[in-house]
């Protein structure tokens, strides 16, 4: 079994089905965004699994990911007009799903 599969089974034990969570709600599920490495951009060209998007203030969301090696990432996204676009994924964080596998393109 690969580290990614181990990580996937670990994180999939969370019972949250909605990607976006409030801070306290995330803590109730055992997710603390402060444990994730803060990055300005997600690493290019590697598989990442979406864990959760933890709301910050009214215009920000902290998107949490894990890679195949078990390394975690926290990407802060500021929204505009209800859109929270993660540029390197070309996805709106509000539309992501728990466990969704993505690959960043920092092209």
VMD Tcl script that draws the C-alpha trace (Angstrom):
set ca {
  {0.00 0.00 0.00}
  {1.38 3.45 -0.90}
  {1.63 6.38 1.46}
  {-1.13 8.07 -0.56}
  {-3.42 5.11 0.00}
  {-2.56 5.15 3.71}
  {-3.22 8.87 3.86}
  {-6.40 8.49 1.85}
  {-7.78 5.83 4.19}
  {-6.79 7.95 7.21}
  {-8.45 11.12 5.91}
  {-11.44 9.34 4.47}
  {-12.32 8.25 8.00}
  {-13.60 11.78 8.55}
  {-17.33 11.77 8.37}
  {-17.65 15.22 6.85}
  {-19.12 15.15 3.39}
  {-19.02 18.86 2.67}
  {-15.62 20.27 1.68}
  {-16.19 23.68 3.30}
  {-16.36 23.77 7.09}
  {-16.27 26.38 9.81}
  {-13.22 26.44 12.07}
  {-14.97 24.86 15.07}
  {-16.77 22.36 12.87}
  {-13.43 21.31 11.33}
  {-11.93 20.83 14.79}
  {-14.86 18.59 15.72}
  {-13.84 16.36 12.78}
  {-10.21 16.38 13.93}
  {-9.04 18.81 11.24}
  {-6.83 21.68 12.37}
  {-5.64 23.80 9.45}
  {-2.71 25.04 11.56}
  {-1.15 21.56 11.23}
  {-0.85 21.99 7.44}
  {2.10 23.65 5.70}
  {1.11 27.08 4.40}
  {1.97 27.51 0.71}
  {1.47 30.33 -1.79}
  {0.86 27.81 -4.58}
  {0.20 24.09 -4.55}
  {3.11 21.93 -5.77}
  {3.14 21.45 -9.52}
  {2.39 18.16 -11.23}
  {1.74 15.87 -8.24}
  {-1.43 14.15 -7.11}
  {-3.15 15.95 -4.24}
  {-6.21 14.88 -2.33}
  {-8.61 17.53 -1.06}
  {-9.32 17.26 2.68}
  {-11.36 20.34 3.57}
  {-11.82 24.04 3.06}
  {-11.90 25.82 6.42}
  {-13.55 29.23 6.42}
  {-11.50 32.08 7.82}
  {-12.89 35.57 7.67}
  {-15.77 36.48 5.39}
  {-13.62 36.58 2.27}
  {-11.17 33.72 2.83}
  {-11.02 29.95 2.89}
  {-8.09 27.73 3.83}
  {-7.98 24.78 1.43}
  {-6.29 21.67 2.83}
  {-4.62 18.97 0.75}
  {-2.34 15.95 1.19}
  {0.06 14.41 -1.33}
  {1.17 10.82 -1.93}
  {3.99 11.09 0.60}
  {1.72 12.29 3.39}
  {2.90 15.92 3.13}
  {0.06 18.35 3.86}
  {-0.59 21.75 2.31}
  {-2.71 24.76 3.24}
  {-3.59 27.16 0.44}
  {-5.40 30.38 1.45}
  {-7.89 31.60 -1.13}
  {-9.53 35.04 -1.07}
  {-12.95 35.17 -2.68}
  {-14.52 37.65 -5.03}
  {-18.22 37.74 -5.87}
  {-18.77 34.31 -4.31}
  {-15.94 32.72 -6.28}
  {-12.94 31.18 -4.48}
  {-10.74 30.20 -7.41}
  {-7.65 28.11 -6.78}
  {-5.75 29.34 -9.84}
  {-3.34 26.43 -10.21}
  {-6.28 24.00 -10.18}
  {-8.69 26.25 -12.09}
  {-11.38 25.23 -9.59}
  {-13.74 27.09 -7.27}
  {-12.98 25.89 -3.72}
  {-16.69 26.08 -2.87}
  {-17.34 23.36 -5.47}
  {-14.62 20.93 -4.39}
  {-15.41 17.59 -2.81}
  {-13.84 15.76 0.12}
  {-11.38 13.21 -1.27}
  {-11.24 14.81 -4.71}
  {-7.88 14.09 -6.37}
  {-6.36 16.97 -8.31}
  {-3.06 17.94 -9.96}
  {-1.83 21.52 -9.83}
  {-0.61 23.22 -13.00}
  {1.47 26.28 -12.20}
  {2.25 26.62 -15.94}
}
mol new
graphics top color blue
foreach p $ca { graphics top sphere $p radius 0.5 }
foreach p [lrange $ca 0 end-1] q [lrange $ca 1 end] { graphics top cylinder $p $q radius 0.2 }
display resetview
